[in-house]
Amino acid sequence: MSRSRDDAFDLSHRGILALAVPVMISNVSTPLLGVVDTAVVGQLPEPSAIGAVALGGTIFSFVFWAFGFLRMGTTGMSAQALGAGDRLELRAVLLRGLSVAGIAGGGILLLQWPLRELSLSLVDGSEAVEEGCRAYFDGRVWSAPATLANFTFIGWFVGRGRTDLSLGLQLLLNLSNMVLDAFFVLGLGWGVTGVGVGTCIAEWIAAIAGVALALRHLRELALPPIKRAHLFDRSALRRTFVVNTDIMIRTLALVAAFAFFTAEGASTSDAVLAANAVLMQFISVSAYFLDGLAFAAEALVGRALGANLPEVFLQAVRRTTSWAFGIAFCLSLTLLLSGDRIVSLLTADAEIQELAGRYQWWAALAPIAGVLAFQLDGIFIGATRTREMRNASVLSLFLFLGAWAALRGFGNDGLWGALYAHYVARILTLGVPFRKWRTWMEAER
């Protein structure tokens, strides 16, 4: 392998940042893509254009991130294989993930019409928003196989500790997307259709690059041809199925909460939907910064457990979480001080600017409210303790819906309050099993 196994257990602050910073840079380019999409369509005269892209993006978040296990499960299992020194399994994890990505992507293409219509039937947007959303959906859906393959490639590279490669792949995807979206929308005047088409082409560009990178690094492993018996080993497939199913349920529950948030905003007015969409860009950018430390936790925790090193596990948890809290504080402070200027860059509509300014503080404080939720997710993913994640996410979704029922009379402020209740629920429902697990790990040292 291109890096020594000792590098896998570098828990110095420098070593942690070497893992986290490339992921932060690559991750932050993803919500910046959403920022660019919002800014591009925000120059169009109809407020419904922003709402259409926000609604369409939410649908694809729900559909694609139902298969988020292809990123998360691949990271955890490849990190554990790396920690155990099992290079044959490291390759098998990638091939199993790509097989699932191809099958699932083809299924999405076959079911695209019912997926689109069912999704739109669950929200109460205006006719203009729904028409724009259909155009966006039809342009983007053809990226499905490429998008799911990219999840697998990124998860595999992160699990191997090659976050520099995941950075390159993600930057290629997002920079291509930004350029193509601007070209199709502002250059050719394709409106929201151009956003969907640009995203689709960018996903395929990144997938092709991912294949080239993976082939190069598989050659570096210098392994004999993989045997069918190893690739389709019954116990490995059973573990993969259980882990992936749990993560799928967890992700669907998580995305459902944010989809519900968007849908409730849409039922109020196009302006509220658009204002919330602008503010969600704050949360997206913050989340992907925090995910950098969560990804580092995934990789380090997975390797420590693969090598059966409880002390390394505990130190990885402490150090990545300390860095995460520091970054969360800086993010919230920046958004509190500069939120008005950021909103004005994202939309030229005065009504949307006014509404976003009214609710801006909710979005600005979200990094501090949610940092522990991100860290706990990373720890449990790296450990592939997915049953606890599944149960916690489902329970958190119900607590979120209950909070909204109690706060509904406060309008959009109540909706944001329910989102904060969701953060708290995620922290508590994962925090309790983690404390028991940590106590056991401390006893094993």
Sequence and secondary structure as in RCSB ss.txt:
>XXXX:A:sequence
MSRSRDDAFDLSHRGILALAVPVMISNVSTPLLGVVDTAVVGQLPEPSAIGAVALGGTIFSFVFWAFGFLRMGTT
GMSAQALGAGDRLELRAVLLRGLSVAGIAGGGILLLQWPLRELSLSLVDGSEAVEEGCRAYFDGRVWSAPATLAN
FTFIGWFVGRGRTDLSLGLQLLLNLSNMVLDAFFVLGLGWGVTGVGVGTCIAEWIAAIAGVALALRHLRELALPP
IKRAHLFDRSALRRTFVVNTDIMIRTLALVAAFAFFTAEGASTSDAVLAANAVLMQFISVSAYFLDGLAFAAEAL
VGRALGANLPEVFLQAVRRTTSWAFGIAFCLSLTLLLSGDRIVSLLTADAEIQELAGRYQWWAALAPIAGVLAFQ
LDGIFIGATRTREMRNASVLSLFLFLGAWAALRGFGNDGLWGALYAHYVARILTLGVPFRKWRTWMEAER
>XXXX:A:secstr
  S GGGGG  SHHHHHHHHHHHHHHHHHHHHHHHHHHHHHHTSS HHHHHHHHHHHHHHHHHHHTTTHHHHHHH
HHHHHHHHHT HHHHHHHHHHHHHHHHHHHHHHHHTHHHHHHHHHHTS   HHHHHHHHHHHHHHGGGHHHHHHH
HHHHHHHHHTT HHHHHHHHHHHHHHHHHHHHIIIIIS  THHHHHHHHHHHHHHHHHHHHHHHHHHHHHHT   
  HHHHT HHHHHHHHHHHHHHHHHHHHHHHHHHHHHHHHHHH HHHHHHHHHHHHHHHHHHHHHHHHHHHHHHH
HHHHHHTT HHHHHHHHHHHHHHHHHHHHHHHHHHHHHHHHHHHHH   HHHHHHHHHHHHHHHTHHHHHHHHHH
HHHHHHHTT HHHHHHHHHHHHHHHHHHHHHHGGGTHHHHHHHHHHHHHHHHHHHHHHHHHHHHHHHHH 
